[in-house]
Amino acid sequence: MIAVTGANGLLGSRIVRTLLDQKHAVVAVIRKGADTSLLRDVISAIEVRHADVLDVYEIDESFRNVDTV
């Protein structure tokens, strides 16, 4: 499983799509309340986890069972 931080942004959402095209399981790590409109068409194909990069506990939890970030 691959985690993409900032997956809801322009670059992150493109990376998510590329990984999905390559048949990878994807975890999208985004901030709580962030706009996910750029992921609208793929949201059902990914796992969304909420974390603030400044919160070590949240980041640690969001990377659970992830092989690659």
C-alpha angles and dihedrals in degrees: 000000000000124000121210116198115209088021092157093062128088097264095035093052090052090051090050091053093048091051091048090050087055089052096248123150106243133204113196110209111201139155119267110268094016120148109261097181092117088060095046095112095047102033092107091054097054139056113240118210123182121222141147111225089221091060109078093194093053092047091048091051093046091055094051111131090005119134100190136023 
